[in-house]
Amino acid sequence: MIKSILPIGLVLLVIADCVEAGLMTGEGAGSIIARVNGQPVFASQMKVELQRQMRKHKNASSALVNRVRKQVLDEVIDRELLYQAARELDIRDLEQKISEELQSTRDRFRTEERFQRYLASNGLTQEQLWRAARRVVFIEEYLREKKLLAPAVTEEEIRDFYRKKTFKREEALHLRHILLSVEEDDKPEKREEIRYKAEEIRRMIDEGANFAMLAAQFSDSAEAKEAGGDLGFVKRGYMPMAVDEVVFSLREGEVSKVIETRFGFHIIKVVARRSAGMIPYAEVRDFIKRYLQNQRRQELVAAHIEELRAQASIEILSVNKRPLARRVPGKNDVTSSVKETQ
């Protein structure tokens, strides 16, 4: 529950929260399912996240659906509590921060076409997106002011985590790759023609030609044009068995002979070797720090939300078409006396 209110792509999770000023279309007042300090929460606010969650569960039972609905409703209420606590903040450069949040959201879709398709598929407007981003900024600034966004993690805590966990890695090779591909229905003479071309490229490498430039010029592999055939570090089993057998026997800097597989003809250079064993502390320190910070952030934010809930009036009207509960500030008792919204 807590992950969804943390500031990573948060705008995608609160887009459906933008019901202010009647901007959300569709279900009207009859779809109010809760009130948070008097502020209505609509069923439509759960739509985007509920659909995302249910895509993980095919043929879900009604009990599971109910649990997911309850979880998503809790998340919506948590965001509403945080926003209500944050909305009185005087945020410097508010418009710039909103623009940055919107750009960050667009960047997640890689292309503008995919982004617009996402908006259209969810029936979202640019104005709704702007309001969602505004809420994100307020919530993030509130969490930052409360010192909940980047909790401190000491060097000793990081080292202690490293000592207690086993950070092992398998043997791996940093490879560059040239592939001249063949099709299943290629005739023998066509395959021989492609093999001859591969042998010519291999001869050019022996004569001193630049491997990366040859990969960019001749290779049919996906990474050839952008990265000069660079595969990065590769473990056993990533490449076809016939390739593994050859390349893991090579020394650093060596280039393989032409290797034939069902995909075509491969030429591979071993750029570097990395032995199996413990990963050095320096290589995983930053990863461990981020992990511990994220874990602590979730705990701190969860505790803070519980404080907000304890002080709030939260009235859950209807989930799964039955009345649930009502919480009054300062009281822990839960009743079922609230009438179901018609």
Disulfide bonds with the S-S distance in Angstrom:
none
